Amino acid sequence: MKQDTKRKVIRRLRIIEGQIRGLQNMIEHDAYCIHILHQSAAVKEALSGVEDLVLEKHLKTHVVDQVKRGKEEKAINEILTIYKLSRKKI
């Protein structure tokens, strides 16, 4: 991963880390349930943003490289695996 992208991802993850600590604090102090759910949704959205950034960089670099080297099947399988994972409900 390029340094610029890595810095962006790490920065976002640190923000998410703070959001998680805030969420824990809310639970510990019996915050109003709706406020907890709003914070939880914000964390999910932030993680989704990290995933989007990493996926975009992967497509622009690794997938393009795999296709150029004749490894289309590997690239397709990786993309399909991530797609299927993203559709699963945890």
Helices and strands as residue ranges (DSSP letters): H 3-28, H 33-58, I 59-63, H 64-68, H 72-87
